[in-house]
């Protein structure tokens, strides 16, 4: 979400997108193509008296992301030649009104972004930082021995509960994986099911992904994907009952080892400010901080 510098202003109006404008809206907002559901209502900014001359578009994904926040993802984009003319602000105001009518408490940026024009735009509209992600790049040749030693110590001290086996994620029952993913990442069941099916359909991702299963319970899972010349830890979660550290360590050791076996000597991973253990691991293995990205949230007034 968010415009960058540009020039020409224009008289404009904001209207609900007509059915025959859907393709044009999706061309402006391709992120909607991977939404859980295509928004039933989308908005367009167009030149006054010229409804086919689109200047920008916006939409809200009316799916509750986090039950404790009731935030809706929103996306808007204005054509470069018409930015800084108030169009983006007007679109966000319309999106905020729509979200508030659904009893949403927040309008949330579609994704985390690095500091720049998009974040400056959101700050100017009153958005606050909702979360911060630190993106790291580590070397497998450095990381694997460290995690192998830590996992071995956990097993020697009998910190790993008996009965749990490390298995390919694609072979595990999908329901408990979906349930844990939804609980930890605020996804819908349909969205989580689609994401897992699409990612694990890639044999390279399936080779990098694993879960800890005892035949009845899922202690944790890790979803890894190829990312250019590196493997990327995309999702990593432990069940709240198994957060003493052993599940996360065993899963991470397997990911790094399988990455090396798949020909990746580098691994990307990210974490938020609250994941102190992951930050400590990054320091221990000498991982490089590649980027810091922030997700933004706009607190909405209660509807009258």
Secondary structure as GFF3:
##gff-version 3
##sequence-region A 1 304
A	DSSP	beta_strand	12	16	.	.	.	ID=ss1
A	DSSP	three_ten_helix	19	21	.	.	.	ID=ss2
A	DSSP	alpha_helix	22	28	.	.	.	ID=ss3
A	DSSP	three_ten_helix	30	34	.	.	.	ID=ss4
A	DSSP	beta_strand	42	47	.	.	.	ID=ss5
A	DSSP	beta_strand	50	61	.	.	.	ID=ss6
A	DSSP	beta_strand	71	78	.	.	.	ID=ss7
A	DSSP	three_ten_helix	80	82	.	.	.	ID=ss8
A	DSSP	alpha_helix	87	101	.	.	.	ID=ss9
A	DSSP	beta_strand	106	109	.	.	.	ID=ss10
A	DSSP	beta_strand	113	114	.	.	.	ID=ss11
A	DSSP	alpha_helix	117	124	.	.	.	ID=ss12
A	DSSP	beta_strand	128	139	.	.	.	ID=ss13
A	DSSP	alpha_helix	140	156	.	.	.	ID=ss14
A	DSSP	beta_strand	165	168	.	.	.	ID=ss15
A	DSSP	three_ten_helix	169	171	.	.	.	ID=ss16
A	DSSP	alpha_helix	174	185	.	.	.	ID=ss17
A	DSSP	alpha_helix	189	200	.	.	.	ID=ss18
A	DSSP	alpha_helix	203	208	.	.	.	ID=ss19
A	DSSP	beta_strand	210	213	.	.	.	ID=ss20
A	DSSP	beta_strand	218	227	.	.	.	ID=ss21
A	DSSP	beta_strand	230	238	.	.	.	ID=ss22
A	DSSP	three_ten_helix	240	242	.	.	.	ID=ss23
A	DSSP	alpha_helix	246	261	.	.	.	ID=ss24
A	DSSP	beta_strand	266	272	.	.	.	ID=ss25
A	DSSP	alpha_helix	276	284	.	.	.	ID=ss26
A	DSSP	beta_strand	288	299	.	.	.	ID=ss27
###
